């Protein structure tokens, strides 16, 4: 193993991914640079090309690599490796398992699955992305992956799988995936409060369908019926500058701000208890915050990691009070982690192409 890949595996482990020996060996075995042959977009917007200074060091960081941009919007990527590791661990792949992958990306995730012994069918709605993934897999000498261009909602009609992994953000689960894969699970990032927590979903295509939360995440959204609105949809994240002036309506309640994971736990609970939960940029803050967005999309209340609440807009008092109530309720419940929630899904979405979307939540033991 090269020093770069050894440090890569160590970095993934440091970032909290549950790397079994098999998973660690897979990340060490697959050359990630083979899956970005034309480079990727750096965080500053410039393009990193193979052979350029620092290229390989950047490839072997625990970071997402944006590989296709359309009109300034990223539309395809290689996901953050530690997140991939968490999802692959939850998928619990065994040698010989047939896996349906929705969203081919660069082909790197399918390559890891193959090293784990799976037979993979990968479906991507973007024909050029599917072509590039197919070429990268061939160049890397990876056998056992079939890449198809098509609507991921349909899966792979007429075929049977043991598991499904979804690498794009969706609003719900296609019944076709549940029909094609038993016993499952379907591991998928499903929209909730402006983010895409990864769920492990189980059940027959006709229901009942249930899920548990694996981890927080953020993904590019899929197209078509997989992102259909439904009664429990949350508002889309507010664009930068959309929020009105906000003022503090409740002071900080914790001496130290919640760390990122615990803040995400609060965020998840807010999405359970309010259909207006999402995220938005708040002036004076470096990162987007948990926000209860009013119907105008310009006001509401923000809950900050220190427990303070800011509010603005015509209904600032109402939304500020709701935000305080949510924080109180989360504290009274013992600050439950998002993994404590048990989710019931309901068939909803478009009549011609329904999806199983989260609809009910209870706190488990």
Buried (B, 14 or more C-beta within 10 A) or exposed (E): EEEBBEBBBEBBBEBEBEBEEBBBBBBBEBBBBBBBBEBBBBEEEEEBEEEEEEBBEBBBBBBBBBBBBEEEEEBBBBBBBBBBBBBBBBBEBEEEBBBBBBBBBBBBBBBBBBBBBBBBBBBBBBEEBBBBBBBBBBEBEBEBBBBBBBBBBBBBEEEEBBBBBBBBBBBBBBBBBBBBBBEBBBBBBBBBBBBBBBBBBBBEBEBEBBBBBBBBBBBBBBBEBBBBEBEBBBBBBBEEEBBBEBEEBBEBEEEEBBEEEBBBBBBBBBBBBBBBBBBBBBEEEEEBBBBBBBEEBBBBBBBBBBBBBBBBBEBBEBBBBBBBEBBEEBEEEEEBBBBBBBBBBBBBBBEEBBBBBBBEBEEEE
